[in-house]
Amino acid sequence: MGVRMKKIGNPLLWLQLIRYYRVVARGYRLRPWKSPYLRWRAETVWGVPADKLNAGRMFSLLRADYSSVIRFAAWIREMRLYLKSR
């Protein structure tokens, strides 16, 4: 038997997340947990104090809240399509 892979979702949604990440993590791309904007978002979305956020904590929050991340990516895609059509 082979190893079962978890379905990662629509590749276009992941592309939207990467585009969003490039914008919001500017200057902090290799260490996004130090970005003031992303720290603020983590604090407002997950209730984690910004001063307690580190790489491990950030990635564990993203893994734990995977469904919300995918919904957010779908919303980003929807907004980009809407703005493109205007």
Secondary structure by P-SEA (a helix, b strand, c coil): ccccccccccaaaaaaaaaaaaaaaccccccccccaaaaaaaaaacccccccccaaaaaaaaaaaaaaaaaaaaaaaaaaaaaaac
